[in-house]
């Protein structure tokens, strides 16, 4: 609202009265003003005659003028009427912080239960998919909560996701399982170098199947363990299958993993297999398995933790970024190339799976944990052996019985002859 004070311009209109502290005072008597009214000193004027005042309510920006609806929960009754209820103060504060999660200084010492809800709220708003602010917000959570954010990460055949979200993947700490199978990373990839850092010293299962690794890559990956006793010293399961550039020299670098309980080097370029098998058995204590181990079927490695849906959002964003390039092709060509692409993938998977069989199964395990890692076929074979042993024991008992019966069938004369000796 606006109000103008023009006392001088309206002098001819008549007397002007002002109420002050319950009393009425005459400011200007005017032409036909009241003559008998007592005259008092005119109060001091703070502003000039042409001064105007305007009162603005909620005029900061356009968004403030709009009615806020995110503070209410709208539902419908059985009669179909719209019903709304106010959200709790906790949910309002949680939403505000999740909208500005990248401005948080630190979450160290913050309660885990509240932090998980805050992470879920920010994840629902897709704050972690933003290029710069998403990485900064994710690092605040990983620095404070480590394995709770993500304890297991499966990136099998997701090389595009690795290239697009490499910094975000490197921010995860205290991982216990990491699956990088079929990603074709090579020896010089930055992620393989990150494996040697102290942030991933907690990794116990590392699957590097079909990654174009060579002896140089294994040498670089095992250097911290061999020299400084740091890095992947807690490794229990290691899969290096389908890397034909790994030779007998590269296997020698793996002997520093003293805690290793399962190893797969099928499909590698070994020259003297017998010597390598004997070396692994004597220096690490691993025995070659005659049947495939269930530790390397890649079914146990999954993405688990608070950021499970975040990884799926990253993958969806990467796939949507690829779609415009595919739309440039014609529909017929796209259908044709799509079919050949699918066929090539199937053939490639078959070749990858058939390659270890051609070179032989080179999977190793520790004898003390044999029952934990061998498949059910081994248990069935063991049950057959127990049955055979029982049959043999019963047969020996029958023989003893028959021999005793033969002795009991002796005549009195025979017993007298035996007693004379």
C-alpha positions as CSV (number, residue, x, y, z in Angstrom):
1,X,0.0,0.0,0.0
2,X,1.1,3.5,-0.6
3,X,0.4,6.8,1.4
4,X,1.4,10.3,0.4
5,X,1.7,13.2,2.8
6,X,1.0,16.4,0.9
7,X,0.2,18.9,3.6
8,X,1.1,22.0,1.6
9,X,-0.7,21.1,-1.6
10,X,-4.0,20.4,0.2
11,X,-4.1,23.6,2.3
12,X,-7.3,24.9,0.7
13,X,-9.2,21.7,1.2
14,X,-10.0,22.4,4.8
15,X,-8.6,21.7,8.2
16,X,-6.4,18.6,8.7
17,X,-6.6,16.7,12.0
18,X,-4.0,14.3,13.4
19,X,-4.6,12.0,16.4
20,X,-1.6,11.6,18.7
21,X,-1.7,9.7,21.9
22,X,-5.5,9.8,22.0
23,X,-5.8,13.6,21.5
24,X,-6.9,15.3,18.3
25,X,-4.6,18.1,17.0
26,X,-5.1,20.5,14.1
27,X,-2.2,20.5,11.7
28,X,-3.7,23.0,9.2
29,X,-6.8,25.1,9.8
30,X,-7.4,25.7,6.1
31,X,-9.5,28.4,4.5
32,X,-12.7,27.6,6.5
33,X,-10.9,26.1,9.5
34,X,-12.1,26.1,13.1
35,X,-11.3,29.5,14.7
36,X,-11.9,28.4,18.3
37,X,-9.5,25.4,18.2
38,X,-6.5,25.9,20.3
39,X,-3.3,26.4,18.3
40,X,-0.3,24.3,19.2
41,X,3.2,24.2,17.9
42,X,3.5,22.3,14.6
43,X,5.4,19.0,15.1
44,X,8.7,18.6,13.3
45,X,8.4,17.1,9.8
46,X,10.7,14.2,9.3
47,X,10.3,14.0,5.5
48,X,9.7,16.5,2.7
49,X,6.3,17.3,1.3
50,X,6.6,15.0,-1.7
51,X,7.8,11.9,0.2
52,X,5.9,8.7,-0.3
53,X,5.9,5.3,1.5
54,X,5.3,1.9,0.0
55,X,4.9,-1.3,2.0
56,X,5.9,-4.5,0.2
57,X,5.0,-7.9,1.6
58,X,6.9,-11.0,0.4
59,X,8.4,-9.0,-2.5
60,X,11.9,-10.5,-2.4
61,X,11.6,-12.6,-5.5
62,X,9.0,-14.3,-7.6
63,X,9.3,-17.7,-5.9
64,X,8.4,-16.1,-2.5
65,X,5.2,-14.7,-3.9
66,X,4.0,-18.2,-4.9
67,X,2.1,-20.2,-2.3
68,X,4.3,-22.9,-0.8
69,X,2.9,-26.4,-1.3
70,X,5.9,-28.6,-0.4
71,X,5.3,-28.0,3.3
72,X,2.0,-30.0,3.1
73,X,1.0,-33.6,2.5
74,X,-2.1,-33.8,0.2
75,X,-4.3,-36.9,0.5
76,X,-7.9,-37.7,-0.5
77,X,-10.6,-38.9,1.9
78,X,-13.1,-41.7,1.1
79,X,-15.6,-39.2,0.0
80,X,-13.0,-37.8,-2.6
81,X,-12.3,-34.6,-0.8
82,X,-8.8,-33.1,-0.8
83,X,-7.2,-33.2,2.6
84,X,-3.8,-31.8,3.6
85,X,-1.7,-32.0,6.7
86,X,1.5,-30.1,7.5
87,X,4.8,-31.9,7.4
88,X,6.9,-32.4,10.5
89,X,9.7,-29.9,11.2
90,X,12.2,-32.8,10.9
91,X,11.2,-33.6,7.3
92,X,11.2,-29.9,6.4
93,X,14.7,-29.4,7.8
94,X,15.9,-32.7,6.1
95,X,14.6,-31.5,2.8
96,X,16.3,-28.2,3.1
97,X,19.7,-29.7,4.0
98,X,19.4,-32.3,1.2
99,X,18.8,-29.5,-1.3
100,X,22.0,-27.8,-0.1
101,X,24.0,-31.0,0.7
102,X,27.0,-29.8,-1.2
103,X,27.5,-27.0,1.3
104,X,28.0,-29.3,4.3
105,X,31.4,-28.8,5.8
106,X,31.7,-32.2,7.5
107,X,29.6,-35.2,8.7
108,X,32.2,-36.7,11.0
109,X,30.6,-37.6,14.3
110,X,27.0,-37.1,13.0
111,X,24.6,-39.9,13.9
112,X,24.4,-42.7,11.4
113,X,20.6,-43.1,11.5
114,X,20.1,-39.4,10.6
115,X,22.9,-39.5,8.0
116,X,21.3,-42.4,6.2
117,X,18.0,-40.5,5.9
118,X,19.8,-37.5,4.7
119,X,21.6,-39.5,2.1
120,X,18.3,-41.1,0.9
121,X,16.7,-37.6,0.7
122,X,19.6,-36.3,-1.4
123,X,19.6,-39.4,-3.5
124,X,15.9,-39.0,-4.3
125,X,16.7,-35.4,-5.5
126,X,19.5,-36.9,-7.6
127,X,22.0,-34.6,-6.0
128,X,24.9,-37.1,-6.5
129,X,24.4,-37.2,-10.3
130,X,25.4,-33.5,-10.6
131,X,28.9,-33.1,-12.2
132,X,30.7,-31.0,-9.5
133,X,28.4,-30.6,-6.5
134,X,27.5,-34.3,-6.6
135,X,31.1,-35.4,-6.1
136,X,31.7,-32.9,-3.3
137,X,28.6,-34.1,-1.5
138,X,29.4,-37.8,-1.9
139,X,32.9,-37.3,-0.5
140,X,31.4,-35.8,2.7
141,X,29.5,-39.0,3.3
142,X,32.3,-41.4,2.3
143,X,34.8,-39.7,4.5
144,X,32.5,-39.9,7.5
145,X,30.9,-43.4,7.1
146,X,33.1,-45.4,4.8
147,X,31.7,-48.9,4.2
148,X,28.2,-47.9,5.2
149,X,27.9,-45.8,2.1
150,X,29.1,-48.7,0.0
151,X,30.8,-52.0,1.1
152,X,30.5,-53.9,-2.2
153,X,30.7,-52.6,-5.7
154,X,30.0,-54.6,-8.9
155,X,31.1,-52.9,-12.1
156,X,31.2,-56.0,-14.3
157,X,31.2,-55.0,-18.0
158,X,30.5,-51.3,-17.1
159,X,33.5,-49.7,-18.7
160,X,31.4,-46.6,-19.8
161,X,30.3,-46.0,-16.3
162,X,33.9,-46.2,-15.0
163,X,35.1,-43.7,-17.6
164,X,32.2,-41.2,-16.8
165,X,32.2,-41.5,-13.0
166,X,35.8,-42.3,-12.3
167,X,36.3,-39.7,-9.6
168,X,33.0,-40.7,-7.8
169,X,34.1,-44.3,-7.8
170,X,37.5,-43.4,-6.4
171,X,35.8,-41.6,-3.5
172,X,34.4,-44.9,-2.1
173,X,36.3,-46.1,0.9
174,X,36.6,-49.3,2.9
175,X,35.2,-51.5,0.1
176,X,35.4,-55.2,0.9
177,X,34.4,-56.5,-2.6
178,X,35.2,-55.0,-6.0
179,X,34.2,-56.6,-9.3
180,X,35.9,-55.1,-12.4
181,X,35.5,-58.1,-14.7
182,X,35.3,-57.6,-18.5
183,X,36.1,-53.9,-18.4
184,X,39.3,-54.0,-20.5
185,X,41.1,-51.5,-18.3
186,X,44.7,-52.4,-19.1
187,X,47.8,-51.8,-17.1
188,X,47.8,-48.0,-17.2
189,X,44.3,-47.3,-16.0
190,X,43.9,-44.8,-13.2
191,X,41.5,-47.1,-11.3
192,X,44.1,-49.9,-11.1
193,X,46.5,-47.4,-9.6
194,X,43.9,-46.4,-7.1
195,X,43.7,-50.0,-5.9
196,X,47.1,-49.6,-4.3
197,X,46.0,-46.7,-2.2
198,X,45.3,-47.0,1.5
199,X,41.7,-46.2,1.0
200,X,41.1,-49.6,-0.5
201,X,43.3,-51.7,1.8
202,X,40.1,-53.3,3.1
203,X,39.4,-55.1,-0.2
204,X,39.1,-58.8,0.4
205,X,37.6,-59.9,-2.9
206,X,39.0,-58.5,-6.2
207,X,37.8,-59.8,-9.5
208,X,39.9,-58.6,-12.5
209,X,38.8,-61.1,-15.1
210,X,39.3,-60.1,-18.8
211,X,41.0,-56.7,-18.2
212,X,44.0,-57.0,-20.6
213,X,46.4,-57.1,-17.8
214,X,50.1,-58.2,-18.1
215,X,53.1,-58.8,-15.9
216,X,53.8,-55.1,-15.7
217,X,50.3,-54.4,-14.3
218,X,50.7,-57.0,-11.6
219,X,54.1,-55.7,-10.7
220,X,52.6,-52.2,-10.2
221,X,49.6,-53.5,-8.3
222,X,51.6,-55.6,-5.9
223,X,54.5,-53.1,-5.3
224,X,53.1,-51.6,-2.1
225,X,52.5,-55.0,-0.6
226,X,55.9,-56.4,-1.5
227,X,57.9,-53.3,-0.5
228,X,55.9,-51.3,2.1
229,X,53.5,-54.0,3.4
230,X,50.5,-51.8,2.5
231,X,47.8,-51.9,-0.1
232,X,46.0,-55.1,-0.9
233,X,47.6,-57.1,2.0
234,X,44.2,-58.3,3.2
235,X,43.2,-59.8,-0.1
236,X,41.5,-63.3,0.2
237,X,40.0,-63.9,-3.2
238,X,41.7,-62.9,-6.5
239,X,40.4,-63.5,-10.0
240,X,42.9,-62.9,-12.9
241,X,41.4,-65.3,-15.4
242,X,41.2,-64.5,-19.2
243,X,44.3,-62.3,-19.1
244,X,46.6,-64.0,-21.7
245,X,49.4,-61.5,-21.2
246,X,50.1,-62.7,-17.7
247,X,53.0,-65.2,-17.7
248,X,55.0,-67.1,-15.2
249,X,56.9,-63.9,-14.2
250,X,53.6,-62.2,-13.3
251,X,52.5,-65.1,-11.1
252,X,55.6,-64.6,-9.0
253,X,54.4,-61.1,-8.0
254,X,51.3,-62.7,-6.5
255,X,53.3,-64.7,-3.9
256,X,53.3,-61.7,-1.6
257,X,49.6,-62.2,-0.8
258,X,50.0,-64.5,2.2
259,X,46.4,-64.3,3.2
260,X,45.1,-65.5,-0.2
261,X,42.6,-68.4,0.1
262,X,41.3,-68.5,-3.5
263,X,43.1,-67.8,-6.8
264,X,42.0,-68.1,-10.4
265,X,44.6,-67.8,-13.1
266,X,42.7,-69.7,-15.8
267,X,43.2,-68.4,-19.4
268,X,46.6,-66.8,-18.7
269,X,49.7,-67.2,-20.8
270,X,51.6,-69.6,-18.6
271,X,54.5,-71.5,-20.1
272,X,55.3,-74.1,-17.4
273,X,52.0,-74.8,-15.7
274,X,53.4,-77.6,-13.5
275,X,56.2,-75.4,-12.1
276,X,53.7,-72.6,-11.4
277,X,51.3,-74.9,-9.6
278,X,54.1,-76.3,-7.5
279,X,55.3,-72.8,-6.6
280,X,51.9,-71.6,-5.6
281,X,51.4,-74.7,-3.4
282,X,54.7,-74.4,-1.6
283,X,54.9,-70.6,-1.1
284,X,51.2,-69.7,-0.5
285,X,49.8,-73.0,0.5
286,X,47.1,-73.2,-2.2
287,X,46.0,-76.5,-3.8
288,X,44.7,-76.8,-7.3
289,X,41.0,-77.6,-7.5
290,X,39.8,-80.3,-9.8
291,X,36.3,-78.7,-10.1
292,X,35.2,-75.1,-10.6
293,X,35.0,-73.1,-7.3
294,X,31.8,-71.2,-6.5
295,X,33.9,-68.2,-5.4
296,X,34.5,-67.3,-9.0
297,X,31.0,-67.6,-10.5
298,X,30.5,-63.8,-10.0
299,X,27.1,-64.3,-8.3
300,X,28.1,-63.3,-4.8
301,X,29.5,-59.9,-5.8
302,X,26.7,-57.2,-5.8
303,X,26.5,-53.5,-5.1
304,X,25.5,-53.1,-1.5
305,X,25.2,-50.0,0.7
306,X,23.5,-46.6,0.9
307,X,24.7,-45.6,-2.6
308,X,23.2,-48.7,-4.4
309,X,20.6,-46.6,-6.1
310,X,23.1,-43.8,-6.8
311,X,25.2,-46.2,-8.9
312,X,22.0,-47.2,-10.8
313,X,21.3,-43.5,-11.4
314,X,24.8,-43.0,-12.8
315,X,24.3,-45.9,-15.2
316,X,21.0,-44.7,-16.3
317,X,22.4,-41.2,-17.0
318,X,25.3,-42.8,-19.1
319,X,22.8,-44.8,-21.1
320,X,20.7,-41.8,-21.8
321,X,23.7,-39.9,-23.0
322,X,24.4,-42.6,-25.5
323,X,20.9,-42.6,-27.0
324,X,21.2,-39.4,-29.0
325,X,24.2,-40.8,-30.9
326,X,22.1,-43.9,-31.7
327,X,19.2,-41.9,-32.9
328,X,21.3,-40.4,-35.7
329,X,21.1,-43.7,-37.5
330,X,18.2,-44.7,-39.6
331,X,15.7,-47.2,-38.1
332,X,16.7,-50.0,-40.5
333,X,20.4,-49.5,-40.0
334,X,19.9,-49.2,-36.2
335,X,17.9,-52.5,-36.3
336,X,20.6,-54.2,-38.3
337,X,23.5,-53.0,-36.2
338,X,21.6,-53.7,-33.1
339,X,21.2,-57.4,-34.1
340,X,24.8,-57.8,-35.0
341,X,25.8,-56.1,-31.7
342,X,23.8,-58.6,-29.7
343,X,25.2,-61.5,-31.6
344,X,28.8,-60.3,-31.1
345,X,28.1,-59.9,-27.4
346,X,26.8,-63.5,-27.2
347,X,29.8,-64.9,-29.1
348,X,32.2,-62.8,-27.0
349,X,30.7,-64.2,-23.8
350,X,30.9,-67.7,-25.1
351,X,34.6,-67.3,-26.1
352,X,35.4,-65.8,-22.7
353,X,33.8,-68.6,-20.9
354,X,35.3,-71.3,-23.2
355,X,38.8,-69.9,-23.0
356,X,39.6,-71.1,-19.5
357,X,38.3,-74.6,-20.4
358,X,40.7,-74.8,-23.3
359,X,43.7,-73.8,-21.2
360,X,42.7,-75.9,-18.2
361,X,41.1,-75.0,-14.9
362,X,43.7,-73.2,-12.8
363,X,41.8,-72.4,-9.7
364,X,43.4,-72.8,-6.3
365,X,42.1,-72.9,-2.7
366,X,43.4,-73.6,0.8
367,X,42.8,-77.1,2.1
368,X,41.5,-75.9,5.5
369,X,38.7,-74.0,3.8
370,X,38.0,-76.6,1.2
371,X,34.5,-77.4,2.4
372,X,33.6,-73.7,2.2
373,X,34.6,-73.1,-1.4
374,X,34.0,-76.3,-3.3
375,X,30.6,-76.8,-5.0
376,X,28.0,-79.3,-4.1
377,X,29.4,-82.0,-6.5
378,X,32.4,-82.4,-4.1
379,X,30.0,-83.0,-1.2
380,X,28.1,-85.6,-3.1
381,X,31.4,-87.3,-4.0
382,X,32.3,-87.3,-0.3
383,X,29.0,-88.9,0.6
384,X,29.7,-91.7,-1.9
385,X,33.1,-92.3,-0.3
386,X,31.5,-92.6,3.1
387,X,29.0,-95.1,1.8
388,X,31.8,-97.2,0.3
389,X,33.7,-97.1,3.5
390,X,30.7,-98.3,5.4
391,X,30.2,-101.1,2.9
392,X,33.8,-102.2,3.4
393,X,33.5,-102.2,7.1
394,X,30.4,-104.3,6.9
395,X,32.2,-106.8,4.6
396,X,35.1,-107.1,7.0
397,X,32.7,-107.7,9.9
398,X,31.0,-110.5,7.9
399,X,34.3,-112.1,7.2
400,X,35.2,-112.1,10.9
401,X,31.8,-113.7,11.7
402,X,32.3,-116.4,9.1
403,X,35.8,-117.2,10.4
404,X,34.5,-117.4,14.0
405,X,31.7,-119.7,12.9
406,X,34.3,-121.9,11.1
407,X,36.2,-122.1,14.4
408,X,33.1,-123.0,16.3
409,X,32.3,-125.8,13.9
410,X,35.4,-127.8,15.0
411,X,34.8,-131.2,16.5
412,X,35.8,-132.4,20.0
413,X,38.7,-134.3,18.7
414,X,40.0,-131.2,16.9
415,X,39.8,-129.2,20.1
416,X,41.7,-131.9,22.0
417,X,44.4,-131.8,19.3
418,X,44.7,-128.0,19.5
419,X,45.0,-128.2,23.3
420,X,48.0,-130.4,23.1
421,X,50.0,-127.6,21.5
